[in-house]
Amino acid sequence: MSDGFFNFKHVSGTGVSTISISQGGILHGIVFNQLATNAVTASTGLITIFDSTTTAASSAANVLGIVGLTAGIPEYIYDCIYMNGLTIQVGSGVTPVDLTVIYR
């Protein structure tokens, strides 16, 4: 982590996806390369970002952010430290999933 560069993980698929990164680090940002093609609702279309290697209820203290993609092709810059790993849970309404996680 001392080299000053960021790593990335590109995810492309369909349906519910979970992206996990172990150990602590810095979440620099998330780039959504594809908009949701289905209706985005609270139960199917949200992307939840956890400071954890497992998912939990969206009200848990380890939630870094909750995103619903309904317009534009957004980039979210966080620049925050996560201590326990990083998990991004993508709901079934966001298909196809095409995103890039930028972290260190």
Secondary structure in CASP SS format (residue, H / E / C, confidence):
PFRMAT SS
TARGET T0000
AUTHOR 0000-0000-0000
METHOD secondary structure of the structure
MODEL  1
M C 1.00
S C 1.00
D C 1.00
G C 1.00
F C 1.00
F C 1.00
N E 1.00
F E 1.00
K E 1.00
H E 1.00
V E 1.00
S E 1.00
G E 1.00
T C 1.00
G C 1.00
V C 1.00
S E 1.00
T E 1.00
I E 1.00
S E 1.00
I E 1.00
S C 1.00
Q C 1.00
G C 1.00
G E 1.00
I E 1.00
L E 1.00
H E 1.00
G E 1.00
I E 1.00
V E 1.00
F E 1.00
N C 1.00
Q C 1.00
L C 1.00
A C 1.00
T C 1.00
N C 1.00
A C 1.00
V C 1.00
T C 1.00
A C 1.00
S C 1.00
T C 1.00
G C 1.00
L E 1.00
I E 1.00
T E 1.00
I E 1.00
F E 1.00
D C 1.00
S C 1.00
T C 1.00
T C 1.00
T C 1.00
A C 1.00
A C 1.00
S C 1.00
S C 1.00
A C 1.00
A C 1.00
N C 1.00
V E 1.00
L E 1.00
G E 1.00
I E 1.00
V E 1.00
G E 1.00
L C 1.00
T C 1.00
A C 1.00
G C 1.00
I C 1.00
P C 1.00
E E 1.00
Y E 1.00
I E 1.00
Y E 1.00
D E 1.00
C E 1.00
I E 1.00
Y E 1.00
M C 1.00
N C 1.00
G C 1.00
L E 1.00
T E 1.00
I E 1.00
Q E 1.00
V E 1.00
G C 1.00
S C 1.00
G C 1.00
V C 1.00
T C 1.00
P C 1.00
V E 1.00
D E 1.00
L E 1.00
T E 1.00
V E 1.00
I E 1.00
Y E 1.00
R C 1.00
END
